[in-house]
Amino acid sequence: MSAPSSAASRSPHRVRTSCRACDEAALIRFLELGPQPLANSFLSSEEEFADEARYPLDVYLCGTCGLVQLADVIDPEVLFRDYIYVTGTSSTIAAHNERYAETVVQTLGLGGDDLVVEVASNDGSLLHQFRARGTRTLGIEPARNIAALARAKGLETVESFFSDQVAGEVRERFGAARAVVGNNVLAHVDDTQDFLRGAARLLARDGVVITEVPYLEEFVDRLEYDTVYHEHLCYFSVSALMTLHERVGLSVIRVDRVPVHGGSIRTWAALRSERPEHAPEVVAMAAAEVAAGLTSRARYETFARDVAKQREELRAMLAGLKAEGKRVAAYGAPAKGNTLLNYCGITTELVDYTVDRNPLKVGRFTPGTHLPVRPYDTVAADPPDVLLILAWNFAEEIMRQPQERAFHEAGGRFLIPIPSPRLV
């Protein structure tokens, strides 16, 4: 196990030596991305650069249940109480949320008396879609600043980290839920079983727990190593999710493939007292994962070699553009972009700046690599020759924007880094 840096040793960082799901299982490390800063810890000034904390960012496979995970855990109070990511800034996510709410409402036949609880509800963008369709809603969100944004929209929000204990308190106060929704939160949780147990506690007898997570198969096949950062403790396969759910009295009754965030899965789970078995099609998905090698150590060792190759190719491409006298800027300041920048060693020597639509990031510096985050319209005011799209999972949306179309029509090019760097 790599040791934390001296800065990290003074910080709320601990290392777990066994899988939360399998207490006796040895973790097999297969990918080392190096000591990295927290991906959403943007810096306000250059004076902060010298004291920036870094922590090991290594990825492990549980040899028993097949859960892919980090062993280095950062106190969630540090990661999430004052958060910088909001869901309401992307048109892709807005459209996704609208379809999501419509699917759930229609599938479950939800009406005005039915309660939808969203865990890690962020600024309430998804809950807003449920409320627009006539359901009762409740958000549970630990980030004080983000919860305030949801309340400003009139969405009732409990400001708390979610747990089995909190679930009991919420049920006593608000009643049972027909749907408990968790979007891109299950990966952030250290004790996954406690989270799912709490979700089950909130359910009405005919209720469903619905979670959406990036899919491990896409992560491996599309080389999405940049989705690894300290907030993302787990990387889920269907087979691992089946094991985790059944341990807390839930059956997985449906799994949908959805395209967001580089390829995700939406898992629907019911109380085992009502639905005693996982759905046959879910069992078949798990069997296909085994056949594809997603439980095999060798597959992850190959993945790690491919990641190292991608880094060398991207650095060589950027260095070549620099040697040709080309200016490169980046588009987006997502957490995943900071993993990529730090792992590949991409600083202002290779990329001049990045732009972002999130006002909480503009005017700051990216963690570790210290690219200045400038306003979105900087691309038009100070155009580079090439735009490195760090938010590559939104590349199609980005390239359709009027400003980016004008950039391209004027001779600018886009560099998409994942799964292998390519100029468009």
C-alpha positions as CSV (number, residue, x, y, z in Angstrom):
1,M,0.0,0.0,0.0
2,S,1.3,3.4,-0.9
3,A,1.8,5.8,2.0
4,P,0.1,9.2,2.0
5,S,2.0,12.3,1.5
6,S,3.0,14.3,4.6
7,A,0.2,16.7,3.9
8,A,-2.3,13.8,3.6
9,S,-1.1,12.3,6.9
10,R,-2.4,15.5,8.7
11,S,-5.7,15.1,7.0
12,P,-8.9,13.0,7.6
13,H,-7.7,10.0,5.6
14,R,-7.8,6.4,6.5
15,V,-7.1,3.1,4.7
16,R,-9.3,0.1,4.8
17,T,-7.6,-3.3,4.4
18,S,-10.7,-5.4,3.6
19,C,-13.8,-5.0,1.4
20,R,-16.8,-3.6,3.2
21,A,-18.9,-6.2,1.6
22,C,-16.6,-9.2,2.4
23,D,-14.8,-8.7,5.7
24,E,-12.2,-11.4,5.1
25,A,-11.5,-10.7,1.5
26,A,-8.0,-9.5,0.5
27,L,-8.1,-6.6,-1.9
28,I,-6.0,-6.9,-5.1
29,R,-4.5,-3.6,-6.3
30,F,-4.4,-3.3,-10.1
31,L,-4.2,0.4,-10.9
32,E,-2.1,3.1,-9.3
33,L,-2.9,6.7,-10.4
34,G,-0.5,8.3,-8.0
35,P,-1.0,10.6,-5.0
36,Q,-3.7,13.1,-6.1
37,P,-5.5,16.1,-4.6
38,L,-9.2,15.9,-4.0
39,A,-10.8,16.3,-7.4
40,N,-13.3,19.0,-6.4
41,S,-10.9,20.9,-4.2
42,F,-10.4,23.9,-6.5
43,L,-7.9,26.5,-5.3
44,S,-8.8,30.2,-4.8
45,S,-5.3,31.6,-5.2
46,E,-1.7,30.8,-6.0
47,E,-0.8,31.1,-2.3
48,E,-2.6,27.8,-1.7
49,F,-0.5,25.8,-4.2
50,A,2.3,24.9,-1.8
51,D,0.1,23.4,0.9
52,E,-2.1,21.3,-1.3
53,A,-2.8,17.9,0.2
54,R,-2.5,14.7,-1.9
55,Y,-3.7,11.2,-1.2
56,P,-3.1,7.8,-2.8
57,L,-5.5,7.0,-5.7
58,D,-5.2,3.3,-6.2
59,V,-7.9,0.9,-7.4
60,Y,-8.6,-2.6,-6.1
61,L,-10.6,-5.7,-6.9
62,C,-12.3,-7.8,-4.2
63,G,-11.4,-11.4,-4.9
64,T,-14.6,-12.6,-3.2
65,C,-17.5,-10.5,-4.4
66,G,-15.8,-8.8,-7.4
67,L,-16.5,-5.3,-6.2
68,V,-14.0,-2.8,-7.7
69,Q,-13.1,-0.1,-5.1
70,L,-10.7,2.3,-3.5
71,A,-9.0,1.5,-0.2
72,D,-8.2,5.1,0.7
73,V,-11.2,6.8,2.3
74,I,-11.5,10.5,2.9
75,D,-13.9,11.8,5.6
76,P,-17.2,12.7,3.8
77,E,-17.4,15.8,5.9
78,V,-14.4,17.1,4.0
79,L,-15.6,15.9,0.6
80,F,-19.3,16.8,0.6
81,R,-20.3,19.4,3.3
82,D,-19.3,22.4,1.1
83,Y,-19.7,21.0,-2.4
84,I,-18.9,22.5,-5.8
85,Y,-20.8,20.2,-8.3
86,V,-24.3,21.0,-9.2
87,T,-26.5,18.9,-11.5
88,G,-28.5,21.7,-13.1
89,T,-25.8,23.1,-15.5
90,S,-26.0,20.5,-18.3
91,S,-28.7,20.2,-20.9
92,T,-27.9,16.5,-21.3
93,I,-28.5,15.9,-17.6
94,A,-31.7,18.0,-17.7
95,A,-33.1,15.9,-20.5
96,H,-32.0,12.7,-18.8
97,N,-33.8,13.8,-15.6
98,E,-37.0,14.5,-17.4
99,R,-37.0,11.0,-19.0
100,Y,-35.9,9.4,-15.7
101,A,-38.8,10.9,-13.8
102,E,-41.3,10.1,-16.5
103,T,-40.1,6.4,-16.6
104,V,-40.4,6.0,-12.8
105,V,-43.8,7.7,-12.6
106,Q,-45.3,5.7,-15.4
107,T,-43.7,2.3,-14.3
108,L,-44.8,2.6,-10.7
109,G,-48.1,4.4,-11.4
110,L,-47.2,7.2,-9.0
111,G,-49.8,9.8,-8.0
112,G,-50.3,12.7,-5.7
113,D,-50.2,10.7,-2.5
114,D,-47.0,8.9,-3.3
115,L,-43.6,10.0,-1.8
116,V,-40.4,10.1,-3.8
117,V,-37.3,10.4,-1.7
118,E,-34.0,11.3,-3.4
119,V,-30.8,10.6,-1.5
120,A,-28.0,13.1,-2.4
121,S,-30.6,15.2,-4.1
122,N,-28.1,18.0,-5.0
123,D,-29.8,21.2,-6.2
124,G,-33.1,19.3,-6.7
125,S,-33.0,19.1,-10.5
126,L,-34.4,15.6,-10.6
127,L,-36.9,16.0,-7.8
128,H,-38.2,19.0,-9.6
129,Q,-39.2,16.7,-12.5
130,F,-41.0,14.4,-10.1
131,R,-42.9,17.3,-8.5
132,A,-43.9,18.5,-11.9
133,R,-45.6,15.1,-12.4
134,G,-47.6,15.5,-9.3
135,T,-45.8,13.4,-6.7
136,R,-44.7,14.4,-3.2
137,T,-41.0,14.8,-3.0
138,L,-38.3,14.9,-0.3
139,G,-34.5,15.5,-0.8
140,I,-31.7,14.3,1.5
141,E,-28.5,16.3,0.8
142,P,-25.5,16.8,3.0
143,A,-23.9,19.8,1.2
144,R,-25.2,22.9,3.0
145,N,-24.6,25.2,0.1
146,I,-26.2,22.9,-2.5
147,A,-29.2,22.0,-0.2
148,A,-29.9,25.8,0.0
149,L,-30.2,25.9,-3.8
150,A,-32.9,23.2,-3.7
151,R,-34.8,24.9,-0.9
152,A,-34.7,28.1,-3.0
153,K,-36.7,26.1,-5.6
154,G,-39.3,25.2,-2.9
155,L,-38.1,21.6,-2.6
156,E,-38.1,20.3,1.0
157,T,-34.7,19.0,1.8
158,V,-33.2,17.3,4.8
159,E,-29.6,18.4,5.3
160,S,-27.9,15.2,6.3
161,F,-25.7,12.3,5.2
162,F,-27.8,9.3,4.6
163,S,-27.6,6.2,6.7
164,D,-29.9,3.4,8.1
165,Q,-30.4,5.5,11.2
166,V,-31.3,8.6,9.2
167,A,-33.7,6.5,7.1
168,G,-35.6,5.5,10.2
169,E,-35.9,9.1,11.3
170,V,-37.1,10.2,7.9
171,R,-39.7,7.5,7.7
172,E,-41.1,8.4,11.1
173,R,-41.4,12.0,10.1
174,F,-42.5,11.8,6.4
175,G,-43.9,8.3,6.0
176,A,-42.9,5.4,3.7
177,A,-41.8,6.1,0.1
178,R,-42.9,4.4,-3.1
179,A,-39.6,5.3,-4.6
180,V,-36.2,5.9,-3.1
181,V,-33.9,7.3,-5.7
182,G,-30.1,7.6,-5.6
183,N,-28.3,9.0,-8.6
184,N,-24.5,8.8,-8.7
185,V,-24.3,8.5,-5.0
186,L,-23.9,4.8,-4.2
187,A,-20.3,5.0,-5.5
188,H,-19.6,7.7,-3.0
189,V,-20.6,5.6,0.1
190,D,-18.1,3.9,2.3
191,D,-20.6,1.5,3.9
192,T,-22.7,0.5,0.9
193,Q,-24.7,-2.1,2.9
194,D,-25.8,0.5,5.5
195,F,-26.9,2.8,2.7
196,L,-29.0,0.1,1.0
197,R,-30.4,-1.1,4.3
198,G,-31.5,2.5,4.9
199,A,-33.1,2.7,1.5
200,A,-35.0,-0.5,2.2
201,R,-36.1,0.8,5.5
202,L,-37.8,3.8,3.8
203,L,-39.8,1.7,1.4
204,A,-43.5,1.0,1.4
205,R,-44.3,-2.6,0.8
206,D,-44.7,-2.0,-2.9
207,G,-41.9,0.5,-3.1
208,V,-38.7,0.3,-5.2
209,V,-35.1,1.5,-4.6
210,I,-33.7,2.9,-7.8
211,T,-30.0,3.7,-8.0
212,E,-28.0,4.9,-11.0
213,V,-24.2,4.2,-11.2
214,P,-21.5,4.3,-13.8
215,Y,-21.2,0.7,-15.2
216,L,-18.1,-1.2,-14.6
217,E,-18.2,-2.8,-18.0
218,E,-18.1,0.6,-19.7
219,F,-15.4,1.7,-17.3
220,V,-13.2,-1.2,-18.4
221,D,-14.1,-1.4,-22.1
222,R,-13.9,2.3,-22.7
223,L,-10.8,2.9,-20.5
224,E,-12.7,5.4,-18.3
225,Y,-10.0,5.6,-15.6
226,D,-10.6,9.4,-15.2
227,T,-13.9,8.5,-13.4
228,V,-11.6,7.4,-10.5
229,Y,-11.4,10.0,-7.8
230,H,-11.6,10.0,-4.0
231,E,-15.3,10.6,-4.0
232,H,-15.9,7.4,-6.0
233,L,-15.2,4.6,-3.6
234,C,-16.9,1.8,-5.6
235,Y,-17.2,0.8,-9.3
236,F,-20.2,-1.5,-9.8
237,S,-20.9,-4.6,-11.9
238,V,-24.4,-6.1,-11.9
239,S,-23.1,-9.2,-10.1
240,A,-21.6,-7.1,-7.2
241,L,-24.8,-5.1,-7.0
242,M,-26.9,-8.3,-6.7
243,T,-24.7,-9.5,-3.8
244,L,-24.9,-6.1,-2.0
245,H,-28.7,-5.9,-2.4
246,E,-29.6,-9.4,-1.3
247,R,-27.5,-9.0,1.9
248,V,-29.8,-6.2,3.0
249,G,-33.1,-7.9,2.0
250,L,-33.5,-6.5,-1.5
251,S,-34.0,-8.2,-4.9
252,V,-32.8,-6.6,-8.1
253,I,-35.9,-6.8,-10.3
254,R,-34.7,-4.7,-13.3
255,V,-31.5,-3.2,-14.7
256,D,-31.6,-0.5,-17.4
257,R,-28.6,0.6,-19.5
258,V,-28.5,4.4,-19.8
259,P,-25.9,6.5,-21.7
260,V,-25.1,9.2,-19.2
261,H,-21.7,9.6,-17.6
262,G,-19.9,7.4,-20.1
263,G,-22.4,4.6,-19.7
264,S,-24.4,3.8,-16.6
265,I,-26.9,1.3,-15.2
266,R,-30.1,2.0,-13.4
267,T,-30.9,-0.7,-10.9
268,W,-34.5,-1.3,-9.6
269,A,-34.8,-3.3,-6.3
270,A,-37.8,-4.4,-4.3
271,L,-38.1,-5.9,-0.8
272,R,-37.2,-9.6,-0.8
273,S,-40.3,-10.2,1.3
274,E,-42.3,-9.1,-1.7
275,R,-40.0,-10.3,-4.6
276,P,-37.9,-13.2,-3.2
277,E,-35.7,-13.6,-6.3
278,H,-33.5,-11.5,-8.6
279,A,-35.1,-11.2,-12.1
280,P,-33.9,-13.8,-14.6
281,E,-32.7,-11.1,-17.0
282,V,-30.6,-9.6,-14.2
283,V,-29.0,-13.0,-13.4
284,A,-28.2,-13.4,-17.1
285,M,-26.5,-10.0,-17.1
286,A,-24.3,-11.1,-14.2
287,A,-23.4,-14.3,-16.0
288,A,-22.4,-12.3,-19.1
289,E,-20.1,-10.2,-17.0
290,V,-18.3,-13.4,-15.8
291,A,-17.9,-14.6,-19.4
292,A,-16.5,-11.1,-20.3
293,G,-13.8,-11.4,-17.7
294,L,-15.1,-8.7,-15.3
295,T,-14.4,-10.9,-12.3
296,S,-10.9,-11.8,-13.6
297,R,-7.7,-10.3,-12.2
298,A,-6.1,-10.6,-15.6
299,R,-8.6,-8.4,-17.2
300,Y,-7.8,-5.6,-14.8
301,E,-4.1,-6.0,-15.3
302,T,-4.6,-5.5,-19.0
303,F,-6.8,-2.4,-18.2
304,A,-3.9,-0.9,-16.2
305,R,-1.4,-1.4,-19.1
306,D,-3.9,0.3,-21.5
307,V,-4.3,3.2,-19.1
308,A,-0.5,3.8,-19.0
309,K,-0.4,3.7,-22.8
310,Q,-3.2,6.3,-23.0
311,R,-1.3,8.6,-20.8
312,E,1.8,8.4,-23.0
313,E,-0.2,8.9,-26.2
314,L,-2.0,12.0,-24.8
315,R,1.2,13.6,-23.5
316,A,2.9,13.0,-26.8
317,M,0.0,14.5,-28.7
318,L,0.0,17.6,-26.5
319,A,3.8,18.0,-26.7
320,G,3.6,17.7,-30.5
321,L,0.9,20.4,-30.7
322,K,3.1,22.6,-28.5
323,A,6.1,22.0,-30.7
324,E,4.1,23.1,-33.7
325,G,3.3,26.4,-32.0
326,K,-0.4,25.5,-31.3
327,R,-2.2,26.8,-28.3
328,V,-4.3,24.3,-26.4
329,A,-7.0,25.1,-23.9
330,A,-9.4,22.8,-22.1
331,Y,-13.2,22.7,-22.0
332,G,-14.8,21.9,-18.7
333,A,-13.5,21.5,-15.1
334,P,-15.1,18.2,-14.1
335,A,-13.7,16.1,-11.3
336,K,-12.8,13.4,-13.8
337,G,-10.8,16.0,-15.7
338,N,-8.7,16.6,-12.7
339,T,-7.9,12.9,-12.3
340,L,-6.8,12.9,-16.0
341,L,-4.8,16.1,-15.7
342,N,-2.9,14.9,-12.6
343,Y,-2.3,11.4,-13.8
344,C,-1.0,12.6,-17.1
345,G,1.0,15.5,-15.6
346,I,-0.8,18.1,-17.8
347,T,-0.1,21.6,-16.4
348,T,0.0,25.1,-17.9
349,E,3.2,24.1,-19.8
350,L,0.9,22.1,-22.1
351,V,-2.6,23.7,-21.6
352,D,-3.2,27.4,-21.2
353,Y,-6.5,27.4,-19.3
354,T,-9.8,25.7,-19.0
355,V,-13.4,27.1,-19.1
356,D,-16.5,26.1,-17.3
357,R,-20.1,27.2,-16.9
358,N,-20.2,26.5,-13.2
359,P,-19.8,29.9,-11.4
360,L,-18.5,28.1,-8.3
361,K,-15.4,27.0,-10.3
362,V,-14.7,30.1,-12.4
363,G,-11.9,32.2,-11.1
364,R,-10.3,29.3,-9.3
365,F,-7.5,26.9,-10.2
366,T,-7.7,23.1,-10.9
367,P,-6.4,21.0,-8.0
368,G,-2.9,19.7,-8.5
369,T,-2.3,21.0,-12.0
370,H,-3.4,24.6,-11.3
371,L,-5.0,25.5,-14.7
372,P,-6.9,28.7,-14.3
373,V,-10.7,28.2,-14.7
374,R,-12.0,31.0,-16.9
375,P,-15.6,31.9,-17.9
376,Y,-17.2,29.9,-20.7
377,D,-17.0,32.8,-23.2
378,T,-13.2,32.9,-23.0
379,V,-13.0,30.4,-25.9
380,A,-14.4,33.2,-28.2
381,A,-12.5,36.0,-26.6
382,D,-9.1,34.3,-26.4
383,P,-9.4,31.3,-28.8
384,P,-6.9,28.5,-28.8
385,D,-6.1,26.3,-31.7
386,V,-7.2,23.1,-29.9
387,L,-9.8,22.5,-27.2
388,L,-9.1,19.5,-25.0
389,I,-12.6,18.3,-23.9
390,L,-12.2,17.2,-20.3
391,A,-15.9,16.7,-20.0
392,W,-15.7,14.1,-22.8
393,N,-18.9,12.4,-21.7
394,F,-20.7,15.5,-22.9
395,A,-18.6,15.9,-26.0
396,E,-21.5,15.8,-28.5
397,E,-23.5,18.4,-26.5
398,I,-20.4,20.6,-26.2
399,M,-19.5,20.5,-29.9
400,R,-23.1,21.4,-30.9
401,Q,-23.0,24.7,-28.9
402,P,-23.0,27.9,-31.0
403,Q,-19.7,29.1,-29.6
404,E,-18.0,25.8,-30.2
405,R,-19.5,25.4,-33.7
406,A,-18.0,28.9,-34.4
407,F,-14.7,27.8,-33.0
408,H,-14.6,24.8,-35.2
409,E,-15.7,26.7,-38.3
410,A,-12.9,29.1,-37.7
411,G,-10.4,26.3,-37.9
412,G,-10.3,25.1,-34.3
413,R,-10.1,21.5,-33.4
414,F,-11.3,19.3,-30.5
415,L,-9.2,16.8,-28.7
416,I,-11.1,14.0,-27.0
417,P,-8.9,12.1,-24.6
418,I,-10.9,8.9,-23.8
419,P,-10.6,6.0,-24.6
420,S,-7.7,7.1,-26.8
421,P,-6.7,10.6,-27.7
422,R,-8.1,11.8,-31.0
423,L,-8.4,15.1,-32.8
424,V,-11.8,16.0,-34.3
